[in-house]
Structure formats: C-alpha cells, structure tokens
Amino acid sequence: MTDAILFPGQGAQFEGMGRAWADHSSAAMAVFTQADEVLGFSLSEACWAGGEDVNRTDIAQPGIFTCSVACLAGLGEAGPTPDDVRAVAGLSLGEYTALWWAGVLSFEDALRLVRLRGEAMQEASEACPSGMMSLVGTELAQAQEIASSASEHGICAVANRNAPGQIVLSGDLAALDAAESIASELGVRRVIRLSVAGGFHSECMRSAAVQLADALAGIEMNEPRVPVVSNVTARPIGHSAEVKDLLTQQVCSPVLWEDSVGWMVGEGITKFLEPAPGKILGGILRKIDRELEWTSADEPVVDEEVQTS
C-alpha cells in the first residue's frame, strides 16, 4: 500500500538508468521507444550507452522523466493506482512526472516540456557561470543570512529546503565563493559544491523561465486526479489553471521539499514510493522523519523461477 509517490529530480541520473526496467518489462521498453520517437533522437541510447551525456541537463531531465514513467509501466498491476494514492510530489524536475501521473499532462507534452526545460536551463547555465552548494548542519535563518551577505558579490539565494540541516544555495560562482567563506566563519559543519551545470532555482535561470512560460502557454492541462503538491507553495495545486504559473515560478524559486513532505505527513500520509531512478528522495525522507515508510522501485524485483515480460 502506497499513500504517496515521490518522483526524483535532476541529480538522480546515472549511466544505464532505466535499462534494468526495459530489459525486465516490454511495457517499460515501450515507454523508452515512445520517448525516442517523440523527441526524434535516441534518448534511450543517451541514457544507456555510457559517457557524460546522461549528466547534461538537456539529457538528464527527459531521461529521468522517462525512466520514472517506464518504472511505473514496468510495475504494472503491482504498481500504485489513483485509488490507493492520496498525493504525489516531485523534486524540481520530478514535479512534471507527478503532473503526468496525476493526469494533468500527457506523456508527450510532459516529455517535450522537460526536454525544452533542460535545454533552456543548460543555455542559461552556459550564459551565466553559476552553481549550487549544500550547507550541511545549518538551519534556514543562518542559510538566509549567508546568502544575503554573499549577494553583495552577485546572485545568491536559498534554492532548496530539502530536510533539517540540509539547505542548498544557488547563484553566481563569485557569490558562492563568498558564501563558502562566510559559512566557514560561521561554523557551518560542511559545505559541498554540487555537480550541476548552473545556479538552478535562482535568478540565474530567468531566461529559462521565460522560454518555459512561452512553451507552457500552448499546452492543454487537465484537472489533477490526485493532489499534486507544488514545490513553490508546498501545498496541493488547486486547479489546472494554476499549473503553468507555478511551473514557470519553479525555475527561479526555492524548492520547498521539507515543507511539502510536512504537509503530506500532516494529512496522515506515512507510506511513500520512490520510482526509478535512484534512491535520493528516500535518504532525504529519513532526515525529515525516520518513522516514515519508504519503498524504492529503482530496479525490478525478478523472481528467478517466474519472469514476466
């Protein structure tokens, strides 16, 4: 039994992601085949062939989305249904997968949007040398103080509120250098520079937000069949009319992940499923509340005696 599905975002990608599901299930393989056809190039090869392509923002984002959809297709009847699930949420990019599962976006529209989003964010990153860093062992007020002081050197802002003691800053490289020095002076336990293309969820991505808003204008949205918790508000999206504005805001706004999980827990939700790829959200979930139940579907469980297509 699953109360909620948590969909992974960028950073969960790895070489070969989704291949185990495609080999295990014809339904999962069909998802990758469809993605290749919709995009007009072999996304599956980019995900499975090895090399650094899978870590490019413009490949990682559609790749992660397709991998999560393929995983759920591979689960088939053993997977969650709208009757079981009380809410869905996705970390950054994962919000698009959540909107697909909730029926707000079609697979084709969601896939094209995340490909465009990835391209636009890659372009913004190349135009504005920027990055992200995690502050380990700090709380929000201190992180905001660090970002405010460092912003004298350029864009610097809180980008992700993931879990207690785990806050991510985003901004210009010069501002992040300053923030790292300030954090050290304030006794922050650990500062980790993240391996990302640029300063996501900050004003460094403004040009990407403009491109995404233009693309979203022509997309048809349906009403959600289950509540979708927004990264921007940490509350369910009320109507499909709100989706375009929230997805546009999300590119430059902080991801309120801890608050999003907190809202679900407040509604009595305690059992979470994380589809492929990876198990990052499960680790974050345990930092928020170790009593919560979490199941990973990163790879299929194969019965050696009875295998299905």
Number of C-alpha atoms within 10 A of each C-alpha: 12 19 20 26 23 24 27 29 24 21 18 17 24 19 16 17 26 31 21 16 26 24 14 20 21 15 20 27 24 15 22 23 16 16 23 16 13 16 14 9 11 15 23 25 15 20 26 18 13 13 12 12 16 26 22 16 25 20 22 26 29 26 30 30 30 29 29 29 23 25 28 20 21 27 19 13 9 10 16 17 13 13 9 13 21 19 23 26 30 25 23 25 25 23 24 27 32 30 30 21 24 22 16 23 24 17 22 14 17 20 23 16 20 26 21 19 24 23 19 22 27 22 18 22 23 12 13 16 15 26 25 27 24 24 23 17 14 20 16 16 9 15 23 16 16 23 25 17 14 25 19 12 17 16 21 31 29 25 24 25 22 24 21 16 19 20 23 25 29 30 33 25 20 18 23 28 16 20 28 23 13 17 22 13 9 12 10 18 12 13 18 12 15 16 11 18 19 27 30 29 26 25 19 27 25 19 17 24 23 14 16 23 17 12 15 17 10 9 14 13 19 17 17 20 16 22 21 28 25 27 29 21 17 20 19 19 21 14 14 15 13 11 21 20 12 17 22 20 19 22 27 23 22 24 25 22 27 22 19 24 24 17 16 21 14 10 11 11 19 17 17 23 23 22 25 28 28 22 17 15 24 20 12 17 21 14 16 20 16 11 11 14 16 21 14 18 20 19 18 18 12 10 8 6 5 6 10 9 11
